[in-house]
């Protein structure tokens, strides 16, 4: 997959097609590819192996996806979309909630939503993180899309709670936003990817993460 193919439009298009496969065979191919790409990476997963896992021939696989790259793109792009343009955070009604909402409530809801999304697409998120670590061009493109679609919302939200005297105003909003993202990402990676079967109490862990951030940045 090349970085030049990534845009907001292609991310949305591939994600929609991933969520609504045209046939049962296509759905089986996507499920097998998601698992094997996530387990073995792009280079390690062979199309013949994916076809066998899906219960189809390799020839049938190529009828739906003309190349390994096109199949990888279909599997990968929904995870990139979820990371860079999450609908739960960019919809006005959910990001800018009622005036009575506290920062703690906002942070708790965001972390819970993002953790659930990562758990639901763990192989894709694992593959995406591994790919971003090794593909500089892709990483730069994803960072640009993320900044355009999510970063401003994060900073705006922090400023909103600073104005309400719920977050420290002596800290730059950008610094608090980075701390939120770092804490959230650390928990999400540990919970969904590194140790998913460790017997997590999500509510308690999320409350602790929110409390840790609030003790440092809250009022």
Residue frames as qw, qx, qy, qz and C-alpha x, y, z in Angstrom:
[[0.000, 0.889, 0.458, 0.000, 0.00, 0.00, 0.00],
 [0.447, 0.247, -0.006, 0.860, 1.41, 3.39, -0.92],
 [0.131, -0.471, -0.442, 0.752, 0.89, 6.55, 1.07],
 [0.091, 0.104, -0.306, -0.942, -0.19, 8.55, -1.97],
 [0.298, -0.337, -0.789, -0.419, -3.44, 6.56, -2.10],
 [0.278, -0.500, -0.698, 0.431, -4.58, 7.72, 1.31],
 [0.102, -0.273, -0.067, -0.954, -7.06, 10.56, 1.49],
 [0.389, 0.075, 0.561, -0.727, -10.17, 11.24, 3.52],
 [0.712, 0.272, -0.174, -0.624, -12.28, 10.18, 0.52],
 [0.616, 0.248, -0.741, -0.101, -10.49, 6.85, -0.04],
 [0.007, 0.125, -0.837, 0.533, -10.53, 6.07, 3.67],
 [0.542, 0.149, 0.384, -0.733, -14.28, 6.54, 3.84],
 [0.719, 0.323, -0.365, -0.495, -14.89, 4.62, 0.63],
 [0.483, 0.242, -0.837, 0.082, -12.81, 1.59, 1.57],
 [0.145, -0.062, 0.756, -0.636, -14.25, 1.58, 5.08],
 [0.661, 0.187, 0.150, -0.711, -17.82, 1.56, 3.75],
 [0.733, 0.305, -0.532, -0.296, -17.00, -1.31, 1.41],
 [0.235, 0.235, -0.880, 0.339, -15.32, -3.23, 4.22],
 [0.335, 0.037, 0.627, -0.702, -18.41, -2.89, 6.40],
 [0.724, 0.374, 0.277, -0.509, -20.78, -3.94, 3.60],
 [0.212, -0.268, 0.839, 0.423, -19.21, -6.75, 1.53],
 [0.531, 0.217, -0.338, -0.746, -21.16, -7.59, -1.61],
 [0.829, -0.001, -0.495, -0.258, -21.27, -11.37, -1.09],
 [0.846, -0.514, 0.128, -0.065, -20.67, -13.99, 1.60],
 [0.880, 0.169, -0.014, 0.443, -17.44, -14.96, -0.17],
 [0.272, 0.686, -0.150, 0.658, -16.13, -11.42, -0.07],
 [0.545, -0.727, 0.148, -0.390, -17.03, -11.23, 3.62],
 [0.954, -0.252, 0.069, 0.144, -15.11, -14.46, 4.28],
 [0.694, 0.415, -0.073, 0.583, -12.07, -13.17, 2.40],
 [0.034, -0.766, 0.159, -0.621, -12.08, -9.91, 4.36],
 [0.755, -0.606, 0.122, -0.218, -12.43, -11.74, 7.69],
 [0.942, -0.049, 0.042, 0.330, -9.53, -14.06, 6.85],
 [0.507, 0.568, -0.073, 0.644, -7.38, -11.20, 5.55],
 [0.310, -0.815, 0.125, -0.473, -8.05, -9.10, 8.65],
 [0.859, -0.489, 0.154, -0.015, -6.92, -11.93, 10.90],
 [0.893, 0.085, 0.109, 0.428, -3.88, -13.01, 8.88],
 [0.344, 0.703, -0.070, 0.619, -2.62, -9.52, 8.04],
 [0.440, -0.799, 0.155, -0.380, -2.99, -8.66, 11.71],
 [0.900, -0.381, 0.192, 0.084, -1.12, -11.78, 12.82],
 [0.822, 0.018, 0.295, 0.487, 1.60, -11.86, 10.16],
 [0.090, -0.653, 0.185, 0.729, 1.75, -8.40, 8.63],
 [0.604, 0.657, -0.099, -0.441, 1.58, -7.49, 4.97],
 [0.301, 0.584, -0.734, -0.172, 4.70, -9.39, 3.90],
 [0.205, -0.212, 0.932, -0.210, 4.06, -12.49, 5.99],
 [0.610, 0.338, 0.579, -0.422, 0.48, -13.14, 4.92],
 [0.101, -0.116, 0.766, 0.624, 0.22, -14.86, 1.51],
 [0.556, 0.117, -0.142, -0.811, -2.86, -14.56, -0.68],
 [0.589, 0.020, -0.779, -0.216, -3.00, -18.36, -1.06],
 [0.238, -0.121, -0.804, 0.531, -3.12, -18.69, 2.72],
 [0.291, 0.165, 0.263, -0.905, -5.84, -16.03, 3.00],
 [0.602, 0.093, -0.468, -0.640, -7.90, -17.75, 0.31],
 [0.497, -0.046, -0.864, 0.061, -7.61, -21.12, 2.05],
 [0.063, -0.159, -0.670, 0.723, -8.64, -19.60, 5.38],
 [0.418, 0.215, 0.062, -0.881, -11.66, -18.03, 3.67],
 [0.607, 0.210, 0.755, -0.132, -12.64, -21.35, 2.03],
 [0.612, 0.752, 0.070, -0.233, -12.17, -20.09, -1.53],
 [0.828, 0.203, 0.165, 0.495, -9.57, -20.53, -4.24],
 [0.352, -0.449, 0.098, 0.815, -6.86, -17.96, -4.81],
 [0.137, 0.261, 0.594, 0.749, -8.39, -17.34, -8.23],
 [0.216, -0.757, -0.594, -0.167, -11.69, -16.42, -6.56],
 [0.417, -0.664, -0.195, 0.589, -9.87, -14.09, -4.18],
 [0.275, -0.222, 0.322, 0.878, -8.37, -12.22, -7.13],
 [0.025, 0.559, 0.664, 0.496, -11.81, -11.86, -8.72],
 [0.307, -0.865, -0.393, 0.057, -12.78, -9.71, -5.75],
 [0.298, -0.882, 0.205, 0.301, -9.40, -8.09, -5.18],
 [0.749, 0.645, -0.143, 0.060, -7.10, -7.75, -8.21],
 [0.485, 0.510, -0.536, 0.466, -3.97, -7.58, -6.05],
 [0.600, -0.334, -0.581, 0.438, -2.72, -8.28, -2.57],
 [0.185, 0.016, -0.172, 0.967, -2.29, -4.54, -2.15],
 [0.387, -0.324, -0.302, -0.809, -5.95, -3.83, -2.91],
 [0.697, -0.420, -0.577, -0.065, -7.03, -6.43, -0.33],
 [0.515, -0.192, -0.427, 0.718, -4.66, -4.97, 2.25],
 [0.032, -0.188, -0.035, -0.981, -6.02, -1.51, 1.56],
 [0.551, -0.434, -0.452, -0.551, -9.58, -2.68, 2.13],
 [0.723, -0.402, -0.519, 0.216, -8.61, -4.21, 5.48],
 [0.501, -0.108, -0.272, 0.815, -6.29, -1.46, 6.65],
 [0.021, 0.387, 0.162, 0.908, -8.17, 1.71, 5.75],
 [0.519, -0.670, -0.412, -0.333, -11.08, 1.27, 8.20],
 [0.697, -0.471, -0.288, 0.458, -8.56, 1.19, 11.08],
 [0.371, 0.070, 0.047, 0.925, -6.80, 4.29, 9.73],
 [0.212, -0.562, -0.371, -0.708, -10.18, 6.00, 9.38],
 [0.636, -0.652, -0.411, -0.024, -11.12, 5.14, 12.96],
 [0.647, -0.332, -0.173, 0.664, -7.79, 6.49, 14.21],
 [0.285, 0.023, 0.152, 0.946, -7.76, 9.72, 12.22],
 [0.308, -0.180, -0.205, -0.911, -11.43, 10.65, 11.82],
 [0.071, -0.245, -0.934, 0.251, -13.50, 8.88, 14.50],
 [0.223, -0.536, -0.517, -0.629, -17.17, 9.61, 14.00],
 [0.516, -0.637, -0.544, 0.182, -17.83, 9.54, 17.75],
 [0.439, -0.473, -0.141, 0.751, -15.51, 12.53, 18.26],
 [0.152, -0.012, 0.340, 0.928, -16.20, 14.63, 15.19],
 [0.176, -0.620, -0.660, -0.385, -20.00, 14.62, 15.35],
 [0.048, -0.492, 0.173, -0.852, -20.95, 17.94, 16.95],
 [0.695, -0.498, -0.141, -0.499, -23.62, 16.45, 19.18],
 [0.919, -0.268, -0.235, 0.166, -21.18, 14.05, 20.80],
 [0.591, 0.200, -0.241, 0.744, -18.04, 16.15, 20.97],
 [0.049, -0.237, 0.206, -0.948, -19.69, 19.36, 22.15],
 [0.317, -0.438, -0.841, 0.003, -22.18, 17.94, 24.59],
 [0.296, -0.848, -0.378, -0.225, -24.55, 19.72, 26.97],
 [0.087, 0.761, -0.302, 0.567, -23.16, 22.61, 28.98],
 [0.695, -0.598, 0.240, -0.319, -23.59, 20.69, 32.22],
 [0.964, 0.107, -0.171, 0.173, -21.11, 18.02, 31.14],
 [0.458, -0.810, 0.327, 0.168, -17.82, 17.92, 33.07],
 [0.305, 0.687, -0.643, -0.144, -14.34, 17.32, 31.72],
 [0.348, -0.257, 0.887, -0.160, -14.17, 14.04, 33.63],
 [0.707, 0.366, 0.519, -0.311, -17.36, 12.84, 31.92],
 [0.573, 0.743, -0.218, -0.267, -16.06, 13.87, 28.50],
 [0.092, 0.611, -0.786, -0.026, -12.70, 12.16, 28.98],
 [0.506, -0.075, 0.824, -0.242, -14.31, 9.00, 30.36],
 [0.738, 0.500, 0.326, -0.316, -16.71, 8.73, 27.41],
 [0.462, 0.756, -0.418, -0.200, -13.99, 9.36, 24.81],
 [0.081, -0.491, 0.866, -0.054, -11.66, 6.75, 26.30],
 [0.612, 0.107, 0.730, -0.284, -14.45, 4.20, 26.57],
 [0.703, 0.634, 0.095, -0.308, -15.48, 4.75, 22.94],
 [0.363, 0.730, -0.568, -0.113, -11.93, 4.52, 21.62],
 [0.302, -0.343, 0.878, -0.146, -11.14, 1.42, 23.69],
 [0.714, 0.290, 0.561, -0.302, -14.25, -0.30, 22.36],
 [0.632, 0.718, -0.154, -0.248, -13.34, 0.59, 18.79],
 [0.134, 0.647, -0.751, -0.015, -9.81, -0.78, 19.21],
 [0.481, -0.133, 0.837, -0.226, -11.04, -4.00, 20.79],
 [0.737, 0.459, 0.374, -0.327, -13.52, -4.49, 17.97],
 [0.713, 0.687, -0.136, 0.039, -10.82, -4.15, 15.32],
 [0.610, -0.678, 0.368, 0.182, -7.76, -5.39, 17.22],
 [0.783, 0.070, 0.428, 0.447, -6.06, -7.16, 14.27],
 [0.403, 0.784, 0.225, 0.416, -6.43, -4.06, 12.10],
 [0.241, -0.954, 0.142, -0.110, -5.12, -1.76, 14.83],
 [0.755, -0.438, 0.389, 0.296, -2.18, -4.08, 15.46],
 [0.693, 0.356, 0.393, 0.488, -1.38, -4.11, 11.76],
 [0.175, 0.926, 0.134, 0.306, -1.77, -0.34, 11.49],
 [0.442, -0.863, 0.237, 0.067, 0.60, 0.36, 14.39],
 [0.771, -0.210, 0.448, 0.400, 3.22, -2.04, 13.04],
 [0.570, 0.578, 0.365, 0.456, 2.98, -0.51, 9.57],
 [0.016, -0.982, -0.038, -0.185, 3.21, 3.06, 10.85],
 [0.618, -0.685, 0.302, 0.241, 6.40, 2.16, 12.68],
 [0.654, -0.140, 0.554, 0.495, 8.13, 1.01, 9.51],
 [0.394, 0.557, 0.517, 0.516, 6.57, 3.07, 6.70],
 [0.231, -0.354, -0.168, 0.890, 7.61, 6.72, 7.04],
 [0.113, -0.110, -0.438, -0.885, 5.62, 7.96, 4.03],
 [0.424, -0.496, -0.704, -0.279, 2.44, 6.32, 5.29],
 [0.432, -0.493, -0.520, 0.547, 3.08, 7.58, 8.81],
 [0.125, -0.187, 0.020, 0.974, 3.48, 11.18, 7.62],
 [0.269, -0.260, -0.553, -0.745, 0.28, 10.98, 5.58],
 [0.486, -0.526, -0.698, -0.003, -1.71, 9.52, 8.47],
 [0.352, -0.402, -0.361, 0.764, -0.35, 12.18, 10.84],
 [0.031, -0.010, -0.231, -0.972, -1.42, 14.90, 8.42],
 [0.416, -0.398, -0.632, -0.518, -4.95, 13.51, 8.13],
 [0.509, -0.486, -0.633, 0.322, -5.12, 13.08, 11.90],
 [0.235, -0.256, -0.189, 0.918, -4.07, 16.69, 12.48],
 [0.176, -0.133, -0.382, -0.897, -6.62, 17.97, 9.99],
 [0.549, -0.347, -0.575, -0.497, -9.52, 15.99, 11.42],
 [0.707, -0.484, -0.506, 0.095, -8.89, 15.34, 15.11],
 [0.519, -0.055, -0.332, 0.786, -6.18, 17.50, 16.65],
 [0.089, -0.329, -0.039, -0.939, -8.10, 20.78, 16.39],
 [0.649, -0.494, -0.397, -0.420, -11.14, 19.17, 18.04],
 [0.741, -0.295, -0.464, 0.385, -8.97, 17.96, 20.92],
 [0.325, 0.046, -0.208, 0.921, -7.41, 21.38, 21.50],
 [0.303, -0.411, -0.229, -0.829, -10.77, 23.14, 21.19],
 [0.715, -0.477, -0.485, -0.158, -12.27, 20.81, 23.78],
 [0.612, -0.217, -0.399, 0.647, -9.45, 21.45, 26.23],
 [0.093, 0.182, -0.029, 0.978, -9.87, 25.20, 25.77],
 [0.490, -0.493, -0.423, -0.581, -13.57, 24.84, 26.37],
 [0.741, -0.509, -0.425, 0.109, -12.99, 23.28, 29.79],
 [0.473, -0.022, -0.235, 0.849, -10.24, 25.76, 30.61],
 [0.143, -0.379, -0.146, -0.903, -12.75, 28.55, 30.09],
 [0.675, -0.516, -0.365, -0.381, -15.12, 26.76, 32.47],
 [0.230, -0.676, 0.557, -0.425, -12.38, 26.62, 35.11],
 [0.962, -0.157, 0.136, -0.175, -12.32, 22.83, 35.03],
 [0.883, 0.158, -0.007, 0.443, -8.79, 22.58, 33.63],
 [0.473, -0.594, 0.037, 0.649, -5.66, 24.53, 34.48],
 [0.436, 0.890, 0.131, 0.022, -5.24, 27.63, 32.34],
 [0.223, -0.836, 0.449, 0.223, -1.53, 27.97, 33.17],
 [0.546, -0.127, 0.761, 0.326, -0.84, 24.94, 30.94],
 [0.278, 0.314, -0.470, -0.777, -1.11, 25.37, 27.17],
 [0.818, 0.175, 0.216, -0.504, -4.16, 23.63, 25.74],
 [0.709, 0.483, -0.494, -0.138, -1.95, 21.79, 23.27],
 [0.113, 0.417, -0.838, 0.334, 0.10, 20.30, 26.10],
 [0.555, -0.026, 0.619, -0.555, -2.97, 19.02, 27.93],
 [0.822, 0.374, -0.078, -0.423, -4.37, 17.61, 24.68],
 [0.520, 0.488, -0.700, 0.029, -1.13, 15.71, 24.08],
 [0.169, -0.272, 0.827, -0.462, -1.26, 14.31, 27.63],
 [0.739, 0.150, 0.345, -0.559, -4.84, 13.12, 27.10],
 [0.783, 0.465, -0.322, -0.258, -3.91, 11.45, 23.83],
 [0.293, 0.485, -0.798, 0.205, -0.79, 9.82, 25.30],
 [0.382, -0.151, 0.748, -0.521, -2.64, 8.42, 28.33],
 [0.796, 0.274, 0.184, -0.507, -5.53, 7.19, 26.21],
 [0.689, 0.514, -0.485, -0.164, -3.31, 5.58, 23.61],
 [0.063, 0.424, -0.855, 0.291, -1.24, 3.83, 26.27],
 [0.551, 0.005, 0.661, -0.510, -4.32, 2.29, 27.85],
 [0.791, 0.422, -0.011, -0.442, -5.87, 1.35, 24.51],
 [0.513, 0.533, -0.671, -0.053, -2.71, -0.39, 23.28],
 [0.091, -0.277, 0.881, -0.372, -2.29, -2.33, 26.52],
 [0.593, 0.135, 0.540, -0.581, -5.99, -3.23, 26.77],
 [0.786, 0.469, 0.072, -0.395, -6.77, -4.14, 23.17],
 [0.679, 0.611, -0.406, -0.032, -3.46, -5.29, 21.74],
 [0.189, 0.555, -0.751, 0.304, -0.79, -6.25, 24.28],
 [0.020, 0.010, -0.925, 0.379, -2.79, -8.05, 26.96],
 [0.485, -0.204, -0.314, -0.791, -6.45, -8.35, 25.91],
 [0.760, -0.287, -0.557, -0.172, -7.04, -11.39, 28.16],
 [0.331, 0.239, -0.609, 0.680, -5.51, -9.99, 31.33],
 [0.328, -0.566, -0.732, 0.190, -8.83, -9.70, 33.16],
 [0.118, 0.190, -0.043, 0.974, -9.27, -5.95, 32.82],
 [0.014, -0.700, -0.634, 0.329, -11.93, -4.04, 34.74],
 [0.338, 0.471, 0.326, 0.747, -12.50, -1.40, 32.08],
 [0.237, -0.874, -0.286, -0.314, -14.67, 0.88, 34.17],
 [0.646, -0.709, -0.007, 0.283, -12.17, 0.93, 37.04],
 [0.657, -0.065, 0.268, 0.702, -9.15, 1.33, 34.75],
 [0.214, 0.628, 0.354, 0.659, -10.76, 4.12, 32.74],
 [0.381, -0.894, -0.203, -0.121, -11.81, 5.93, 35.93],
 [0.697, -0.524, 0.098, 0.479, -8.21, 5.67, 37.21],
 [0.530, 0.218, 0.333, 0.749, -6.82, 7.02, 33.94],
 [0.023, -0.797, -0.328, -0.506, -9.27, 9.92, 33.95],
 [0.551, -0.822, -0.117, 0.085, -8.47, 10.66, 37.60],
 [0.714, -0.237, 0.155, 0.640, -4.72, 10.60, 36.94],
 [0.328, 0.449, 0.308, 0.772, -5.05, 13.19, 34.15],
 [0.234, -0.838, -0.311, -0.382, -7.46, 15.33, 36.16],
 [0.662, -0.668, -0.109, 0.322, -5.20, 15.41, 39.23],
 [0.581, -0.145, 0.212, 0.772, -2.43, 16.85, 37.09],
 [0.141, 0.231, 0.388, 0.881, -4.40, 19.19, 34.83],
 [0.262, -0.675, -0.615, -0.312, -7.72, 19.72, 36.59],
 [0.046, -0.407, 0.291, -0.864, -8.90, 22.29, 39.10]]
